[in-house]
């Protein structure tokens, strides 16, 4: 068997040497061997105990100890001796029962791959920690032959690789192409004509760098880069699932824009979003930031289990956190150990435990909520408050003149009463009345009057006070009024005409709720002009009723009632309101109507904290062992001194200087946005199943440099777009297309399609229709009327916005998960039900039809035509 294997390898050696140039070349485990094992071997011989052939005692190829373990006189890998390595024999055998991988599991290794494994074993089969788990270091800048092409450190790494590959760089793009490229990349918008003219005219040294600096300062920079972050945050203006009701969370979107425009360091940006509420004395912005993890879906459908969907939301938060910051897909660990990376199911639920003690749940009210005031709200409130203060001063000045001479009016003749009132003299009180009566002789004329009260609560209106029912049982008779709890509540009956009232009576509430009964109060009688003509005060609670007789003539008022009347006049009797008072009341109503907006936020539970268990097979009802909060042991440790990690400890762990993943993932993501593909092509996966970096030393240099310069994102962007590599022409030769079809080596400039939002924004910008308005509630531009209903027939109220809101940037378009804006969906915009690391790029006929038929593009074309005709 071994002889046959040796002969087979001899026949393969030439091909292997041709591919790798030299049989003596050192094999790199991470870039050459691990990807092979991960794709073909780790599923059955990897870190997952449950899936591993042989269980916990089965063969492991993901660790050197497992691969070299004595299996009873032989080992899978015998370092330095391929002929004694059972793995190599199994890769080469023609016996289907012994062949690895088994025929049903996938294709067998190619001859070149077998030769590669053999040479690696010959070299001692050295394992290495997965490349992305190793701390990035700044390597020395490589030497290059053509140093005149180099503009910064990025170019040194790229040019050294191109020179090794025998490829030449491309010339710099012409200036018109360059300003368009960098403007679209930095702001998401094409340059204005005057900006193009100014750049073309500026021939001084550093003109391009000055252009970049201007673009970095534009508010459109934050808007453009926020779009990419909102994909990661799964931001939407609806709650998801079948019902998909609206969600007011746009304040979070505005926070992201502000943060990026202010160049907030990424470590601070991270901490605020994961745990802003746990910072000492958090600011409003830091609380808003925690809405990052309130973008999870909530299920408001009747009959659903709230705890089940709260668990679903926490699982999503674990997956999103690890994907966004660590570039690690951990979803599978909800049910079992990771099949390819050293992360266990228990460690998944340790992360779950950190995020499992927030006050939010699967509730329709989205609590906890933070009420905030936008700049517009603050300005409007300030204006109204100033107006109210001025009116109050004017009214007070007029009232002071009246108060200085106020006395009981001198009238003769009978008291002619049009309005009768009862007023509580208590602060923060209710007013409950069983019946309020006014008599002329023995007739209760109040029963025919129109009753009103200061407010109404518990569906107990004022008309219950003159319905003829004196029963004071609030719940039994359902004939007792109920105001809100307020200062000095009142009830009034308009008798319809002036009458010679002789007696007024009130019937109290009589059920067991003693605290809700009348206490101190007064009767007031007013004439047709609403002038008070009689006041009588009561300091005892009616039991069950209280009455007071009115004198036949005004001059017959008792001295005490005269004093009460004067005091009442000075206290502000309910006379007919003056024009100033009407204006004041209107201003107060307007002020009361000026409301702030709410945003869902994170808040830690202080009491009744939850315990976390491993959920067997991911079932929240099937609980396994209890786990404590923690992080996967394969990664760096938590900072010292953290006994029980919370969200703040997790956030700091994510941006700890010892974390090798976050800076690499972040740098790669920005590279992908500017060059079309990441240095690591699988920007969503930095684990074993991901592709290794095309330029590993460059990636590590940029990652280390980012941390060294305090996570300065604008500095990173500036470095990338001012490189000579970025400035190259994107024209491609046949040779380049054959050698490097995806432009991984960067021998030419980047060229790739605009995102969905950019395509629409560009059309509006060049036509002159685009609104420059920033921040605020989402808008609803015109869309086709077909297909706007959510699942199960749930209607969507899409009222097309008016004015400039119809032409705002795509970033501000209402994002409904069940029905994303159609023209953006056609250009690969996600529904944002889950975190989207990298958007797909497709080419379909539908996209062309959108640009030809969508009303937005037709309107933009018309506006552009008018602009061209009129100049």
Secondary structure, 3 states (H helix, E strand, C coil): CHHHHHHHHHHHHHHHHHHHCCCCCCCCHHHHHHHHHHHHCHHHHCCCCCCCCCHHHCCCCCCHHHHCCCCCCCECCCCCCHHHEHHHHHHHCCCCCCCCCCHHHCCCCCHHHHHHHHHHHHCCCCCCCCHHHCCCCCCCCCCCCCHHHCCCHHHHHHHHHHHHHCCCCCCECCHHHHHHHHHHHHHCCCCCHHHHHHHHHCCCCCHHHHHHHHHHHCHHHHHHHHHHHHHHCCCCCECCCCCCCECCCHHHHHHHHHHHHCCCCHHHHHHHHHHHHHCCCCCHHHHHHHHHHHCCCCCCCCCCCHHHHHHHHHHHHHHHHHHHHHCCCCHHHHCCCCCCCCCCHHHHHHHHHHCCCECCCCCCCCCCEEEECCHHHHHHHHHHHHHHHHHHHHHHHHHHHHHCCCCCCCCCCECCEEEEEEEECCCCECCCCCEEEEEECCEEHHHHCEEEECCCCCCCCHHHHHCCCCCCCHHHHCCCCCCCCECCCEEEEEEEEEECCCEEEEECCCCCCHHHCCCCEEEEEECCCCCEEEEEEECCCCCCEEEEECCCEHHHCCHHHHHHHHHHHHHHCCCCCCHHHHHHHHHHHHHHHCCCEEEECCCECCCCCCCEEEEHHHCCCCEEEEECCCCCCCCCCCCCCCCCCCHHHHHHHHCCCCCHHHHHHHHHHHHHHHHCCCCCCCCCCCCCCCCCCCCHHHHHHHHHHHHHCCCCHHHHHHHHHCCHHHHECCCCCHHHHHHCCCCCCCCCCCCCCCCHHHHHHHHHHHHCCCCCCCCCCCECCCCCCCCCCCHHHCCCCCCCCCHHHHHCCHHHECCCHHHCCHHHHHCCCCCCCCCCCCCCCCCCHHHHHHHHHCHHHHHHHHHHHHHHHHC
